[in-house]
Amino acid sequence: MRLNNISPGNGAKKVGKRLGRGHSAGQGKTSGRGQKGQHARSGGYHKVGFEGGQMPLQRRLPKVGFRSRMARLTAELRLHELEIPSADVIDIDVLKKANLVPAFVTKVKVIKSGVIKKAVKLKGLAVTKGARVDIENAGGSIED
């Protein structure tokens, strides 16, 4: 068998109808479109989802939900989780290496949940007001 000998199987490729080529070709005059009406005209057909004037399904159903594209790239971190990494300065890379946030995350926000006793130094992380107070009371600092 050679590449130049390969051909599709019988009936795999149908030859299209040659519309409007005369009565003897089988699809002359109206070319299979019938007489008059919307379907006989060029460009005369309804849009996708049109139900003949009845309220279409996509408009009858209620609007549901929203998925933020940014939510996939952001992560929340709890206060007590800041004590897990042993690095001097905690940034996104340190948190990724410690498996505290997913690898594809670009923004991390520290929220006030739990208690922190260790003094930590944060760099490049967003912090809520309550979490900021607790970190500074524990002797830590926050760089933006």
Secondary structure, DSSP 8 states (H G I E B T S, - for coil): --GGG----TTSS-----TTS-GGGTS-TTTTS-SSSGGGSTT----TT-BTTB--HHHHS-------SGGGGEEEEEGGGGGS---SEE-HHHHHHTTSS-TT--EEEEE--S---S--EEES-EE-HHHHHHHHHTT-EEE-
